[in-house]
Amino acid sequence: MPVRLRITILFGIGFCGILLAVCATVYYTANTSRLNFIKTRLQNRASYTNSLLSKAEVFSSDLVGRLDTSVTGLVRSKEIRVYDRHNQSIYFYTDIPEFSLKIDTLFLERVRQEGSIFFNHGKKEAIAVYYPSSELLVISATKDDAGKKYLTQLKTIVWLSLIGGILVSFGGGYFFAGRLLRPVKRIADEVNEISAKSLTRRIRTGRAHDEWHYLSETLNQLLNRLHHSFEVQRQFIANASHELCTPLTSISNQLEVLLQRERDVDHYRSVISSTLQDVIRMNQLTQALLEVAKASGSPGGLKIDQIRIDEVLMQIPVELAKLNSIWSVVLDFEQLPPEDEQLLVFGNEELLFTAIRNIVVNACKYSSDQQASIHVQIFRGQVRIAISDNGPGIALVERENIFLPFYRIRNAGSRTGFGLGLPLANHIIQLHNGQIRVDAGIRQGSVFTISLPQAASHPSQID
């Protein structure tokens, strides 16, 4: 069912329910007021008749009858019956004889027990009242044609209002639902026109700061992220292709030159050695790209466990010794808490080790003394790992780019690398709901701080 039709039906049902309740209340109130008015007039007429007949020495039945005939202002279309204590009728008057009341002895006894009874008899409404002081039982009845006519007219008006309200509610609901959903259709049409080739286009938000403005802004922010991701991917593919083509071109050129004519053994050995270096470099680049691809997988596809972060860090010195014998790492565990649970984080041990190792390798590579320092502390539910070096520092304008794939700082010099270590580390840390902060001097030293949520403070798995 279309949303517009659903909104129309819901709005119509709600409005009709309210209108029906209002109409029913109006009719019920009018009918109750009419009955109360009739009861009051009938009771006053009964009391008036009792007061006259209780003074038999002054007012006889004939006199009261003449008064009822001459006085018509109290109740029109009336009937009066009065019974004594022996249930004998002592007075009777009516101006509507065709609808005369039928009264039996059982009813009279019931009235004496209850004191007062209001009842309907055909088209008449009547009240029977027993007065103990005079021992008279007075029945006063009337035919309220004017009141019932008014109720009939009111019922007609109520039904017409209800039918008109239903038509207006559904028609108005359908119209306003269309006006309400028009911005959604416009937004959907604009989104349909946006493709990978037109990601720079954005949805018009309008001036009204309403829910549609918020939806447009949210979609525009999503498009910004998609555009950024496409640009990063495009740049990554271009840089990766360039980095892979460079050693391949070098290998191809050297082999072509080598095959042009006969060479001596030393020349063959030199070319093969150079080619081997290019192959090794290409293999290292391929491994780095594979690590990036592995870390780009969704968290749901990774093996997630509780990991003691100090145990991961203690593997770093051994790994660095394998890579370069002159590199060294100083581990500072002095501020670690005594409880082992405080050092637990949720994550993939292999990926976390790779991320921390890449940052430490960079620190050793750029440090003047080939040494990095690792300091660990617990702060507000976070495990913080600070990796510092004595390198040349990072210029302020370059700090935003160091986590981009294949980006290398200007003062890298002759240090080898592909510019994938820090982007890979940053992606892995973000995958573990953490973050990396860089506090780098312009000329001396840098500090990379990794923050990871504690397992005790964040019991849920990686998002």
Secondary structure, DSSP 8 states (H G I E B T S, - for coil): --HHHHHHHHHHHHHHHHHHHHHHHHHHHHHHHHHHHHHHHHHHHHHHHHHHHT-TTT--HHHHHHHHHH--SS-SSEEEEEE-TTS-EEEEEES-GGG-----HHHHHHHHHHSEEEEEETTEEEEEEEETTTTEEEEEEE--HHHHHHHHHHHHHHHHHHHHHHHHHHHHHHHHHHHHHHHHHHHHHHHHH--GGGTT------S--SHHHHHHHHHHHHHHHHHHHHHHHHHHHHHHHHHHHHHHHHHHHHHHHHHTS---HHHHHHHHHHHHHHHHHHHHHHHHHHHHHHHTS-GGGS--EEEEHHHHHTTHHHHHHHH-TT-EEEEE-TT--S-GGGGEEEE-HHHHHHHHHHHHHHHHHHSTTSEEEEEEEEETTEEEEEEEE-S----GGGTTTTTSTT---GGGTT----S-HHHHHHHHHHHTT-EEEEEE-SSS-EEEEEEEEBTTT--S---
